[in-house]
């Protein structure tokens, strides 16, 4: 699938962004990736709400093989072939995929920010210098007594 074909396919859906990704394209709307167009086919983002529709059509999750194993990506399922000829139904499925992608984005927890390593090291050096100064001051005080 090339970029022009994908643009035509999603014309009724609305504006999409099509970006080069892996061996194909990532398709997004509103900044959310909801579809992958790869050599193996077109795959839509799914979740527990949309998977039953894909199963009813006999669709399967995206998978690829490495040297050691076959990896199954359960978050993207192959688009049923009949939808390539039915633009109204394709739009409905694409909206479902976008909704699934948006729900997945909401579920993700924000990552805890790590303190920059330089700042951590600087604080540790500062604390060590302070400990040395305090130690010297205490020793000097004991000598005076």
LOTIFI-30389 format. One record per residue (C-alpha): y, z, x. Coordinates in pm, whole numbers, m for minus. Layout:
<site><y>Y</y><z>Z</z><x>X</x></site>
...
END
This chain:
<site><y>0</y><z>0</z><x>0</x></site>
<site><y>340</y><z>m89</z><x>131</x></site>
<site><y>678</y><z>63</z><x>61</x></site>
<site><y>785</y><z>m214</z><x>m183</x></site>
<site><y>468</y><z>m176</z><x>m390</x></site>
<site><y>523</y><z>201</z><x>m413</x></site>
<site><y>889</y><z>159</z><x>m508</x></site>
<site><y>786</y><z>m79</z><x>m789</x></site>
<site><y>505</y><z>152</z><x>m899</x></site>
<site><y>741</y><z>450</z><x>m937</x></site>
<site><y>1038</y><z>252</z><x>m1076</x></site>
<site><y>991</y><z>393</z><x>m1428</x></site>
<site><y>945</y><z>746</z><x>m1294</x></site>
<site><y>1292</y><z>763</z><x>m1143</x></site>
<site><y>1433</y><z>782</z><x>m792</x></site>
<site><y>1177</y><z>869</z><x>m528</x></site>
<site><y>1195</y><z>901</z><x>m153</x></site>
<site><y>921</y><z>721</z><x>37</x></site>
<site><y>875</y><z>834</z><x>397</x></site>
<site><y>631</y><z>731</z><x>667</x></site>
<site><y>362</y><z>997</z><x>696</x></site>
<site><y>25</y><z>1004</z><x>876</x></site>
<site><y>m139</y><z>666</z><x>809</x></site>
<site><y>73</y><z>596</z><x>501</x></site>
<site><y>362</y><z>741</z><x>304</x></site>
<site><y>474</y><z>1067</z><x>151</x></site>
<site><y>643</y><z>1029</z><x>m187</x></site>
<site><y>893</y><z>1289</z><x>m304</x></site>
<site><y>1145</y><z>1353</z><x>m578</x></site>
<site><y>1414</y><z>1618</z><x>m575</x></site>
<site><y>1314</y><z>1704</z><x>m216</x></site>
<site><y>956</y><z>1793</z><x>m317</x></site>
<site><y>658</y><z>1591</z><x>m194</x></site>
<site><y>427</y><z>1517</z><x>m488</x></site>
<site><y>219</y><z>1219</z><x>m375</x></site>
<site><y>54</y><z>1067</z><x>m68</x></site>
<site><y>m13</y><z>696</z><x>m28</x></site>
<site><y>m276</y><z>659</z><x>242</x></site>
<site><y>m531</y><z>398</z><x>345</x></site>
<site><y>m782</y><z>576</z><x>124</x></site>
<site><y>m562</y><z>543</z><x>m187</x></site>
<site><y>m285</y><z>714</z><x>m380</x></site>
<site><y>m314</y><z>1091</z><x>m419</x></site>
<site><y>m113</y><z>1320</z><x>m646</x></site>
<site><y>m41</y><z>1690</z><x>m595</x></site>
<site><y>m253</y><z>1908</z><x>m826</x></site>
<site><y>m300</y><z>2270</z><x>m923</x></site>
<site><y>m508</y><z>2465</z><x>m1173</x></site>
<site><y>m303</y><z>2316</z><x>m1458</x></site>
<site><y>m352</y><z>1948</z><x>m1366</x></site>
<site><y>m698</y><z>1941</z><x>m1202</x></site>
<site><y>m883</y><z>1919</z><x>m1537</x></site>
<site><y>m708</y><z>1586</z><x>m1613</x></site>
<site><y>m823</y><z>1445</z><x>m1280</x></site>
<site><y>m1177</y><z>1574</z><x>m1329</x></site>
<site><y>m1191</y><z>1415</z><x>m1676</x></site>
<site><y>m1105</y><z>1079</z><x>m1516</x></site>
<site><y>m1378</y><z>1119</z><x>m1253</x></site>
<site><y>m1124</y><z>1157</z><x>m973</x></site>
<site><y>m1199</y><z>1340</z><x>m649</x></site>
<site><y>m989</y><z>1544</z><x>m405</x></site>
<site><y>m853</y><z>1383</z><x>m90</x></site>
<site><y>m1086</y><z>1415</z><x>207</x></site>
<site><y>m1104</y><z>1293</z><x>563</x></site>
<site><y>m1358</y><z>1318</z><x>842</x></site>
<site><y>m1316</y><z>1460</z><x>1189</x></site>
<site><y>m1575</y><z>1437</z><x>1462</x></site>
<site><y>m1716</y><z>1773</z><x>1360</x></site>
<site><y>m1682</y><z>1785</z><x>980</x></site>
<site><y>m1540</y><z>1647</z><x>658</x></site>
<site><y>m1222</y><z>1819</z><x>544</x></site>
<site><y>m1148</y><z>1838</z><x>170</x></site>
<site><y>m783</y><z>1879</z><x>70</x></site>
<site><y>m801</y><z>2027</z><x>m279</x></site>
<site><y>m425</y><z>2015</z><x>m336</x></site>
<site><y>m419</y><z>1632</z><x>m359</x></site>
<site><y>m649</y><z>1428</z><x>m584</x></site>
<site><y>m696</y><z>1052</z><x>m608</x></site>
<site><y>m500</y><z>879</z><x>m881</x></site>
<site><y>m730</y><z>712</z><x>m1138</x></site>
<site><y>m727</y><z>333</z><x>m1091</x></site>
<site><y>m638</y><z>263</z><x>m1456</x></site>
<site><y>m292</y><z>417</z><x>m1402</x></site>
<site><y>m185</y><z>136</z><x>m1169</x></site>
<site><y>m166</y><z>m86</z><x>m1479</x></site>
<site><y>m22</y><z>170</z><x>m1723</x></site>
<site><y>332</y><z>259</z><x>m1617</x></site>
<site><y>395</y><z>500</z><x>m1909</x></site>
<site><y>86</y><z>703</z><x>m1832</x></site>
<site><y>158</y><z>686</z><x>m1459</x></site>
<site><y>502</y><z>840</z><x>m1523</x></site>
<site><y>339</y><z>1124</z><x>m1721</x></site>
<site><y>90</y><z>1191</z><x>m1439</x></site>
<site><y>364</y><z>1169</z><x>m1174</x></site>
<site><y>573</y><z>1426</z><x>m1365</x></site>
<site><y>266</y><z>1651</z><x>m1376</x></site>
<site><y>218</y><z>1608</z><x>m1000</x></site>
<site><y>585</y><z>1688</z><x>m936</x></site>
<site><y>557</y><z>1999</z><x>m1155</x></site>
<site><y>243</y><z>2108</z><x>m965</x></site>
<site><y>426</y><z>2060</z><x>m633</x></site>
<site><y>722</y><z>2261</z><x>m759</x></site>
<site><y>494</y><z>2542</z><x>m878</x></site>
<site><y>324</y><z>2546</z><x>m536</x></site>
<site><y>662</y><z>2566</z><x>m365</x></site>
<site><y>759</y><z>2868</z><x>m577</x></site>
<site><y>428</y><z>3044</z><x>m497</x></site>
<site><y>484</y><z>3026</z><x>m122</x></site>
<site><y>625</y><z>3346</z><x>21</x></site>
<site><y>916</y><z>3314</z><x>257</x></site>
<site><y>808</y><z>3381</z><x>613</x></site>
<site><y>927</y><z>3699</z><x>777</x></site>
<site><y>1183</y><z>3617</z><x>1039</x></site>
<site><y>1087</y><z>3710</z><x>1389</x></site>
<site><y>1349</y><z>3859</z><x>1614</x></site>
<site><y>1442</y><z>3610</z><x>1883</x></site>
<site><y>1255</y><z>3686</z><x>2204</x></site>
<site><y>1573</y><z>3697</z><x>2412</x></site>
<site><y>1726</y><z>3961</z><x>2185</x></site>
<site><y>1409</y><z>4173</z><x>2195</x></site>
<site><y>1392</y><z>4152</z><x>2574</x></site>
<site><y>1762</y><z>4235</z><x>2604</x></site>
<site><y>1722</y><z>4546</z><x>2383</x></site>
<site><y>1422</y><z>4658</z><x>2589</x></site>
<site><y>1616</y><z>4620</z><x>2917</x></site>
<site><y>1911</y><z>4807</z><x>2770</x></site>
<site><y>1685</y><z>5093</z><x>2653</x></site>
<site><y>1516</y><z>5109</z><x>2995</x></site>
<site><y>1854</y><z>5128</z><x>3175</x></site>
<site><y>1966</y><z>5403</z><x>2939</x></site>
<site><y>1645</y><z>5598</z><x>3006</x></site>
<site><y>1703</y><z>5567</z><x>3380</x></site>
<site><y>2064</y><z>5690</z><x>3346</x></site>
<site><y>1957</y><z>5982</z><x>3128</x></site>
<site><y>1681</y><z>6071</z><x>3374</x></site>
<site><y>1923</y><z>6062</z><x>3667</x></site>
<site><y>2176</y><z>6273</z><x>3478</x></site>
<site><y>1912</y><z>6537</z><x>3395</x></site>
<site><y>1791</y><z>6551</z><x>3757</x></site>
<site><y>2148</y><z>6587</z><x>3880</x></site>
<site><y>2210</y><z>6864</z><x>3629</x></site>
<site><y>1899</y><z>7053</z><x>3744</x></site>
<site><y>2010</y><z>7028</z><x>4108</x></site>
<site><y>2348</y><z>7181</z><x>4021</x></site>
<site><y>2180</y><z>7488</z><x>3873</x></site>
END
